[in-house]
Amino acid sequence: MAALLSIGDFSRLTHVSVKALRHYHDLDLLRPARIDPSSGYRFYATAQGPTAQLIRRFRDLGMPLDQVRVVLNATDPTVRDQVIADHLRSMERQLEQTQTAVASLRQLLEGGGSPSPDVAFHTLTGTPALVVSARVAWDEAFEWLPDTLAGLRRDLGSDAGLRGGPDGALYSAEFFESHVGEVTAFIPLDASAGHVGGRLPEGPVAVAVHRGSLSELDRTYTALGGFVAEQGLGSRTRTAIQENYLVSRFDTKDEHGLVTEVCWPVLSTRGEEES
């Protein structure tokens, strides 16, 4: 006969807190073997120890509880292994982001501020484009944008010959200021496409090219925005900033191989403008 333990004893046995055990019970993730009908006290079987430790291991790895539930309840090992593999890949991406952030922080602390920008000047002509706009939260943008651009690529389909340039996005002032605001994903079209979907903004811009991870893109923004201010070019602050993805995640899996063009709207280019 399996021995039953109080929730406190089971907590000590498994190193899972009483609070967590109660939460797992509420979620029907790990039910007590017995609940006293009069006192409501929870009792756990010693045989439940390995399950509690599995949950703790997965939680230590940051796996969401809904995924833990899938793993524990899976009757098909393929389903279980796929959930675990997906989570491990997610952890690897987070590790890469952490390593990039640490390297960037060290560079900043060692005096490696924003790079001196190599700035060009252009006038955007308001070309036709396939566009999708949405109100997007800052933390959701990195998932929303590639998913939306992938959808636009599917919509373009066999008409890829109408493409007029690289994928891109427009970011509203509110998006930066409030970390939630309008973001527009777009694929520019050749002028022969006529009016299809929408048109991109027009007007003079100062342009800088960022090479490398998008997590470092803020440094190019700081350099370019600072240059615009210091040169007295006048910034159209309520006009969306445009990013053109010259080499995107659709082209390379190497974060360091990404190439992003940042177009900062200005009032004047002091006669240095190029078409």
C-alpha positions as YAML, in Angstrom:
chain: A
units: angstrom
residues:
- id: 1
  name: MET
  ca: [0.00, 0.00, 0.00]
- id: 2
  name: ALA
  ca: [1.37, 3.39, -1.01]
- id: 3
  name: ALA
  ca: [2.19, 5.71, 1.86]
- id: 4
  name: LEU
  ca: [0.37, 9.05, 2.00]
- id: 5
  name: LEU
  ca: [2.11, 12.26, 3.00]
- id: 6
  name: SER
  ca: [0.74, 15.59, 4.18]
- id: 7
  name: ILE
  ca: [1.26, 18.46, 1.78]
- id: 8
  name: GLY
  ca: [4.05, 19.79, 4.01]
- id: 9
  name: ASP
  ca: [5.89, 16.46, 4.10]
- id: 10
  name: PHE
  ca: [5.42, 16.06, 0.33]
- id: 11
  name: SER
  ca: [6.82, 19.56, -0.15]
- id: 12
  name: ARG
  ca: [9.95, 18.65, 1.80]
- id: 13
  name: LEU
  ca: [10.26, 15.37, -0.09]
- id: 14
  name: THR
  ca: [10.05, 16.98, -3.56]
- id: 15
  name: HIS
  ca: [11.41, 20.50, -2.92]
- id: 16
  name: VAL
  ca: [8.19, 21.93, -4.42]
- id: 17
  name: SER
  ca: [6.66, 24.65, -2.25]
- id: 18
  name: VAL
  ca: [3.27, 24.19, -0.61]
- id: 19
  name: LYS
  ca: [2.03, 27.25, -2.49]
- id: 20
  name: ALA
  ca: [3.09, 25.71, -5.81]
- id: 21
  name: LEU
  ca: [1.48, 22.36, -4.95]
- id: 22
  name: ARG
  ca: [-1.79, 24.09, -4.16]
- id: 23
  name: HIS
  ca: [-1.56, 25.99, -7.45]
- id: 24
  name: TYR
  ca: [-0.89, 22.79, -9.40]
- id: 25
  name: HIS
  ca: [-3.91, 21.22, -7.74]
- id: 26
  name: ASP
  ca: [-6.10, 24.21, -8.68]
- id: 27
  name: LEU
  ca: [-4.94, 23.81, -12.29]
- id: 28
  name: ASP
  ca: [-5.58, 20.04, -12.16]
- id: 29
  name: LEU
  ca: [-1.91, 19.54, -13.03]
- id: 30
  name: LEU
  ca: [-1.00, 17.48, -9.95]
- id: 31
  name: ARG
  ca: [-3.98, 16.34, -7.91]
- id: 32
  name: PRO
  ca: [-3.52, 15.02, -4.37]
- id: 33
  name: ALA
  ca: [-3.99, 11.29, -3.97]
- id: 34
  name: ARG
  ca: [-6.54, 12.00, -1.23]
- id: 35
  name: ILE
  ca: [-8.36, 15.00, 0.20]
- id: 36
  name: ASP
  ca: [-9.78, 14.66, 3.69]
- id: 37
  name: PRO
  ca: [-13.53, 15.36, 3.33]
- id: 38
  name: SER
  ca: [-13.88, 16.99, 6.73]
- id: 39
  name: SER
  ca: [-10.70, 19.08, 6.97]
- id: 40
  name: GLY
  ca: [-9.90, 19.56, 3.29]
- id: 41
  name: TYR
  ca: [-6.27, 18.59, 3.97]
- id: 42
  name: ARG
  ca: [-4.38, 17.34, 0.93]
- id: 43
  name: PHE
  ca: [-2.40, 14.09, 1.02]
- id: 44
  name: TYR
  ca: [0.02, 12.90, -1.65]
- id: 45
  name: ALA
  ca: [1.27, 9.42, -2.48]
- id: 46
  name: THR
  ca: [5.02, 8.82, -2.45]
- id: 47
  name: ALA
  ca: [4.65, 7.54, -6.03]
- id: 48
  name: GLN
  ca: [3.70, 11.10, -7.07]
- id: 49
  name: GLY
  ca: [7.17, 12.36, -6.15]
- id: 50
  name: PRO
  ca: [8.74, 11.86, -9.62]
- id: 51
  name: THR
  ca: [5.84, 13.73, -11.28]
- id: 52
  name: ALA
  ca: [6.28, 16.69, -8.92]
- id: 53
  name: GLN
  ca: [10.00, 16.71, -9.64]
- id: 54
  name: LEU
  ca: [9.37, 16.63, -13.40]
- id: 55
  name: ILE
  ca: [7.13, 19.67, -13.07]
- id: 56
  name: ARG
  ca: [9.79, 21.44, -11.02]
- id: 57
  name: ARG
  ca: [12.47, 20.66, -13.61]
- id: 58
  name: PHE
  ca: [10.33, 22.01, -16.44]
- id: 59
  name: ARG
  ca: [9.46, 25.12, -14.42]
- id: 60
  name: ASP
  ca: [13.15, 25.66, -13.67]
- id: 61
  name: LEU
  ca: [13.61, 25.73, -17.45]
- id: 62
  name: GLY
  ca: [10.85, 28.33, -17.77]
- id: 63
  name: MET
  ca: [8.33, 26.06, -19.49]
- id: 64
  name: PRO
  ca: [4.78, 27.49, -19.26]
- id: 65
  name: LEU
  ca: [2.35, 25.37, -17.26]
- id: 66
  name: ASP
  ca: [0.09, 24.72, -20.25]
- id: 67
  name: GLN
  ca: [3.05, 23.11, -22.04]
- id: 68
  name: VAL
  ca: [3.94, 21.14, -18.90]
- id: 69
  name: ARG
  ca: [0.38, 19.80, -18.91]
- id: 70
  name: VAL
  ca: [0.76, 18.64, -22.54]
- id: 71
  name: VAL
  ca: [4.02, 16.86, -21.70]
- id: 72
  name: LEU
  ca: [2.57, 15.10, -18.63]
- id: 73
  name: ASN
  ca: [-0.66, 14.06, -20.34]
- id: 74
  name: ALA
  ca: [0.81, 13.08, -23.71]
- id: 75
  name: THR
  ca: [0.11, 9.49, -24.70]
- id: 76
  name: ASP
  ca: [2.10, 9.94, -27.91]
- id: 77
  name: PRO
  ca: [5.85, 10.27, -27.21]
- id: 78
  name: THR
  ca: [6.23, 12.22, -30.46]
- id: 79
  name: VAL
  ca: [3.90, 14.95, -29.18]
- id: 80
  name: ARG
  ca: [5.70, 15.07, -25.84]
- id: 81
  name: ASP
  ca: [9.15, 15.25, -27.45]
- id: 82
  name: GLN
  ca: [8.04, 17.98, -29.87]
- id: 83
  name: VAL
  ca: [6.81, 20.22, -27.03]
- id: 84
  name: ILE
  ca: [10.09, 19.75, -25.16]
- id: 85
  name: ALA
  ca: [12.18, 20.37, -28.31]
- id: 86
  name: ASP
  ca: [10.23, 23.54, -29.13]
- id: 87
  name: HIS
  ca: [10.81, 24.87, -25.63]
- id: 88
  name: LEU
  ca: [14.52, 24.07, -25.75]
- id: 89
  name: ARG
  ca: [14.81, 25.97, -29.06]
- id: 90
  name: SER
  ca: [13.05, 28.90, -27.43]
- id: 91
  name: MET
  ca: [15.56, 28.79, -24.58]
- id: 92
  name: GLU
  ca: [18.44, 28.73, -27.08]
- id: 93
  name: ARG
  ca: [17.06, 31.87, -28.75]
- id: 94
  name: GLN
  ca: [16.75, 33.57, -25.37]
- id: 95
  name: LEU
  ca: [20.33, 32.58, -24.56]
- id: 96
  name: GLU
  ca: [21.55, 34.09, -27.83]
- id: 97
  name: GLN
  ca: [19.64, 37.30, -27.06]
- id: 98
  name: THR
  ca: [21.12, 37.40, -23.55]
- id: 99
  name: GLN
  ca: [24.64, 36.88, -24.89]
- id: 100
  name: THR
  ca: [24.13, 39.65, -27.44]
- id: 101
  name: ALA
  ca: [22.79, 41.99, -24.75]
- id: 102
  name: VAL
  ca: [25.75, 41.22, -22.46]
- id: 103
  name: ALA
  ca: [28.25, 41.88, -25.28]
- id: 104
  name: SER
  ca: [26.50, 45.15, -26.12]
- id: 105
  name: LEU
  ca: [26.47, 46.23, -22.48]
- id: 106
  name: ARG
  ca: [30.19, 45.53, -22.12]
- id: 107
  name: GLN
  ca: [30.91, 47.56, -25.23]
- id: 108
  name: LEU
  ca: [28.87, 50.48, -23.94]
- id: 109
  name: LEU
  ca: [30.55, 50.35, -20.52]
- id: 110
  name: GLU
  ca: [33.95, 50.30, -22.17]
- id: 111
  name: GLY
  ca: [33.14, 53.51, -24.01]
- id: 112
  name: GLY
  ca: [31.91, 52.06, -27.25]
- id: 113
  name: GLY
  ca: [28.95, 54.36, -27.74]
- id: 114
  name: SER
  ca: [26.73, 54.62, -30.79]
- id: 115
  name: PRO
  ca: [28.73, 54.32, -34.02]
- id: 116
  name: SER
  ca: [29.32, 57.37, -36.18]
- id: 117
  name: PRO
  ca: [26.63, 57.08, -38.84]
- id: 118
  name: ASP
  ca: [27.32, 57.05, -42.56]
- id: 119
  name: VAL
  ca: [24.27, 59.08, -43.54]
- id: 120
  name: ALA
  ca: [22.73, 59.39, -46.99]
- id: 121
  name: PHE
  ca: [19.78, 61.54, -48.00]
- id: 122
  name: HIS
  ca: [16.87, 60.44, -50.13]
- id: 123
  name: THR
  ca: [13.36, 61.55, -50.99]
- id: 124
  name: LEU
  ca: [10.73, 58.85, -50.61]
- id: 125
  name: THR
  ca: [8.24, 59.02, -53.47]
- id: 126
  name: GLY
  ca: [5.20, 57.31, -51.98]
- id: 127
  name: THR
  ca: [5.35, 54.09, -53.97]
- id: 128
  name: PRO
  ca: [2.43, 51.62, -54.06]
- id: 129
  name: ALA
  ca: [2.68, 48.73, -51.65]
- id: 130
  name: LEU
  ca: [0.94, 45.76, -50.10]
- id: 131
  name: VAL
  ca: [0.39, 46.84, -46.51]
- id: 132
  name: VAL
  ca: [-1.00, 45.53, -43.24]
- id: 133
  name: SER
  ca: [-1.33, 47.87, -40.27]
- id: 134
  name: ALA
  ca: [-2.13, 47.00, -36.68]
- id: 135
  name: ARG
  ca: [-1.80, 48.37, -33.18]
- id: 136
  name: VAL
  ca: [1.10, 46.34, -31.80]
- id: 137
  name: ALA
  ca: [2.69, 46.13, -28.35]
- id: 138
  name: TRP
  ca: [6.46, 46.55, -28.19]
- id: 139
  name: ASP
  ca: [7.12, 43.02, -26.88]
- id: 140
  name: GLU
  ca: [4.93, 41.49, -29.58]
- id: 141
  name: ALA
  ca: [6.51, 43.27, -32.55]
- id: 142
  name: PHE
  ca: [9.30, 40.75, -33.12]
- id: 143
  name: GLU
  ca: [6.69, 38.01, -33.64]
- id: 144
  name: TRP
  ca: [4.00, 40.11, -35.34]
- id: 145
  name: LEU
  ca: [6.25, 41.56, -38.03]
- id: 146
  name: PRO
  ca: [7.78, 38.39, -39.55]
- id: 147
  name: ASP
  ca: [4.42, 36.60, -39.39]
- id: 148
  name: THR
  ca: [2.71, 39.52, -41.14]
- id: 149
  name: LEU
  ca: [5.43, 39.89, -43.76]
- id: 150
  name: ALA
  ca: [5.20, 36.14, -44.44]
- id: 151
  name: GLY
  ca: [1.48, 36.62, -45.04]
- id: 152
  name: LEU
  ca: [2.12, 39.49, -47.45]
- id: 153
  name: ARG
  ca: [4.65, 37.35, -49.31]
- id: 154
  name: ARG
  ca: [2.01, 34.66, -49.70]
- id: 155
  name: ASP
  ca: [-0.46, 37.27, -50.96]
- id: 156
  name: LEU
  ca: [2.07, 38.48, -53.54]
- id: 157
  name: GLY
  ca: [2.56, 34.89, -54.64]
- id: 158
  name: SER
  ca: [3.10, 34.49, -58.36]
- id: 159
  name: ASP
  ca: [3.14, 38.27, -58.82]
- id: 160
  name: ALA
  ca: [6.62, 38.49, -57.23]
- id: 161
  name: GLY
  ca: [7.79, 40.27, -60.40]
- id: 162
  name: LEU
  ca: [5.75, 43.29, -59.25]
- id: 163
  name: ARG
  ca: [7.94, 43.68, -56.15]
- id: 164
  name: GLY
  ca: [9.48, 47.15, -56.08]
- id: 165
  name: GLY
  ca: [11.96, 46.72, -53.24]
- id: 166
  name: PRO
  ca: [12.73, 44.89, -49.99]
- id: 167
  name: ASP
  ca: [10.23, 44.15, -47.23]
- id: 168
  name: GLY
  ca: [9.86, 46.91, -44.70]
- id: 169
  name: ALA
  ca: [7.90, 48.38, -41.82]
- id: 170
  name: LEU
  ca: [6.68, 51.76, -40.61]
- id: 171
  name: TYR
  ca: [6.75, 52.55, -36.89]
- id: 172
  name: SER
  ca: [4.57, 55.31, -35.50]
- id: 173
  name: ALA
  ca: [5.82, 57.82, -32.95]
- id: 174
  name: GLU
  ca: [3.36, 56.37, -30.43]
- id: 175
  name: PHE
  ca: [4.95, 52.93, -30.80]
- id: 176
  name: PHE
  ca: [8.26, 54.28, -29.49]
- id: 177
  name: GLU
  ca: [6.80, 56.64, -26.90]
- id: 178
  name: SER
  ca: [4.18, 54.33, -25.35]
- id: 179
  name: HIS
  ca: [5.62, 50.96, -26.44]
- id: 180
  name: VAL
  ca: [2.30, 50.24, -28.12]
- id: 181
  name: GLY
  ca: [1.12, 51.87, -31.32]
- id: 182
  name: GLU
  ca: [0.56, 51.48, -35.03]
- id: 183
  name: VAL
  ca: [3.03, 49.37, -37.00]
- id: 184
  name: THR
  ca: [2.69, 48.83, -40.75]
- id: 185
  name: ALA
  ca: [4.33, 45.90, -42.52]
- id: 186
  name: PHE
  ca: [4.75, 46.40, -46.26]
- id: 187
  name: ILE
  ca: [6.08, 45.04, -49.52]
- id: 188
  name: PRO
  ca: [6.72, 47.85, -52.02]
- id: 189
  name: LEU
  ca: [5.43, 47.32, -55.54]
- id: 190
  name: ASP
  ca: [6.67, 48.42, -58.92]
- id: 191
  name: ALA
  ca: [5.04, 51.60, -60.22]
- id: 192
  name: SER
  ca: [3.35, 49.53, -62.92]
- id: 193
  name: ALA
  ca: [1.29, 47.82, -60.22]
- id: 194
  name: GLY
  ca: [-0.88, 50.91, -59.93]
- id: 195
  name: HIS
  ca: [-2.90, 51.44, -56.78]
- id: 196
  name: VAL
  ca: [-2.83, 48.12, -54.93]
- id: 197
  name: GLY
  ca: [-3.51, 48.08, -51.20]
- id: 198
  name: GLY
  ca: [-1.88, 51.34, -50.23]
- id: 199
  name: ARG
  ca: [0.99, 53.76, -50.68]
- id: 200
  name: LEU
  ca: [4.09, 54.41, -48.62]
- id: 201
  name: PRO
  ca: [4.83, 57.84, -47.10]
- id: 202
  name: GLU
  ca: [6.77, 60.36, -49.16]
- id: 203
  name: GLY
  ca: [9.20, 63.10, -48.25]
- id: 204
  name: PRO
  ca: [12.88, 63.68, -47.41]
- id: 205
  name: VAL
  ca: [14.67, 61.24, -45.11]
- id: 206
  name: ALA
  ca: [18.10, 60.77, -43.62]
- id: 207
  name: VAL
  ca: [19.20, 57.17, -44.06]
- id: 208
  name: ALA
  ca: [21.65, 54.98, -42.15]
- id: 209
  name: VAL
  ca: [22.35, 51.28, -42.64]
- id: 210
  name: HIS
  ca: [22.49, 48.94, -39.66]
- id: 211
  name: ARG
  ca: [24.38, 45.67, -40.02]
- id: 212
  name: GLY
  ca: [23.77, 42.92, -37.50]
- id: 213
  name: SER
  ca: [21.25, 41.87, -34.90]
- id: 214
  name: LEU
  ca: [18.01, 43.81, -34.56]
- id: 215
  name: SER
  ca: [18.61, 43.84, -30.80]
- id: 216
  name: GLU
  ca: [21.39, 46.36, -31.53]
- id: 217
  name: LEU
  ca: [19.25, 48.49, -33.83]
- id: 218
  name: ASP
  ca: [18.69, 51.10, -31.10]
- id: 219
  name: ARG
  ca: [22.34, 52.15, -31.41]
- id: 220
  name: THR
  ca: [21.86, 53.05, -35.08]
- id: 221
  name: TYR
  ca: [18.68, 54.92, -34.17]
- id: 222
  name: THR
  ca: [20.58, 56.89, -31.53]
- id: 223
  name: ALA
  ca: [23.39, 57.71, -33.94]
- id: 224
  name: LEU
  ca: [21.09, 58.69, -36.80]
- id: 225
  name: GLY
  ca: [18.62, 60.66, -34.67]
- id: 226
  name: GLY
  ca: [21.51, 62.45, -32.98]
- id: 227
  name: PHE
  ca: [23.05, 63.33, -36.34]
- id: 228
  name: VAL
  ca: [19.74, 64.77, -37.59]
- id: 229
  name: ALA
  ca: [19.41, 66.91, -34.45]
- id: 230
  name: GLU
  ca: [23.04, 68.10, -34.44]
- id: 231
  name: GLN
  ca: [22.95, 69.01, -38.13]
- id: 232
  name: GLY
  ca: [19.79, 71.07, -37.62]
- id: 233
  name: LEU
  ca: [17.92, 69.15, -40.31]
- id: 234
  name: GLY
  ca: [14.63, 69.24, -38.43]
- id: 235
  name: SER
  ca: [12.87, 65.99, -37.64]
- id: 236
  name: ARG
  ca: [9.28, 65.30, -38.68]
- id: 237
  name: THR
  ca: [8.69, 63.79, -35.25]
- id: 238
  name: ARG
  ca: [5.11, 62.60, -35.78]
- id: 239
  name: THR
  ca: [5.92, 60.93, -39.11]
- id: 240
  name: ALA
  ca: [6.52, 57.18, -38.99]
- id: 241
  name: ILE
  ca: [10.10, 55.94, -39.19]
- id: 242
  name: GLN
  ca: [10.63, 53.50, -42.02]
- id: 243
  name: GLU
  ca: [12.81, 50.40, -41.88]
- id: 244
  name: ASN
  ca: [13.78, 48.54, -45.06]
- id: 245
  name: TYR
  ca: [15.05, 45.00, -44.54]
- id: 246
  name: LEU
  ca: [17.76, 44.70, -47.18]
- id: 247
  name: VAL
  ca: [18.82, 41.33, -45.76]
- id: 248
  name: SER
  ca: [16.08, 39.92, -43.53]
- id: 249
  name: ARG
  ca: [15.39, 36.77, -41.57]
- id: 250
  name: PHE
  ca: [13.82, 35.39, -44.74]
- id: 251
  name: ASP
  ca: [17.27, 35.61, -46.35]
- id: 252
  name: THR
  ca: [19.57, 34.44, -43.53]
- id: 253
  name: LYS
  ca: [19.37, 32.65, -40.20]
- id: 254
  name: ASP
  ca: [22.50, 34.46, -38.99]
- id: 255
  name: GLU
  ca: [21.51, 37.46, -36.86]
- id: 256
  name: HIS
  ca: [24.87, 39.06, -37.62]
- id: 257
  name: GLY
  ca: [24.13, 38.91, -41.35]
- id: 258
  name: LEU
  ca: [21.01, 41.07, -41.17]
- id: 259
  name: VAL
  ca: [21.09, 44.44, -42.96]
- id: 260
  name: THR
  ca: [18.47, 47.06, -42.08]
- id: 261
  name: GLU
  ca: [18.06, 50.51, -43.61]
- id: 262
  name: VAL
  ca: [16.63, 53.12, -41.23]
- id: 263
  name: CYS
  ca: [14.89, 56.10, -42.86]
- id: 264
  name: TRP
  ca: [14.48, 59.07, -40.49]
- id: 265
  name: PRO
  ca: [11.99, 61.71, -41.72]
- id: 266
  name: VAL
  ca: [13.53, 65.20, -41.88]
- id: 267
  name: LEU
  ca: [12.32, 68.66, -42.84]
- id: 268
  name: SER
  ca: [15.44, 69.62, -44.76]
- id: 269
  name: THR
  ca: [18.58, 68.00, -46.12]
- id: 270
  name: ARG
  ca: [20.45, 71.31, -46.60]
- id: 271
  name: GLY
  ca: [20.92, 70.76, -50.28]
- id: 272
  name: GLU
  ca: [22.66, 67.39, -49.75]
- id: 273
  name: GLU
  ca: [19.69, 65.39, -50.92]
- id: 274
  name: GLU
  ca: [20.09, 62.65, -53.48]
- id: 275
  name: SER
  ca: [17.33, 61.09, -55.51]
...
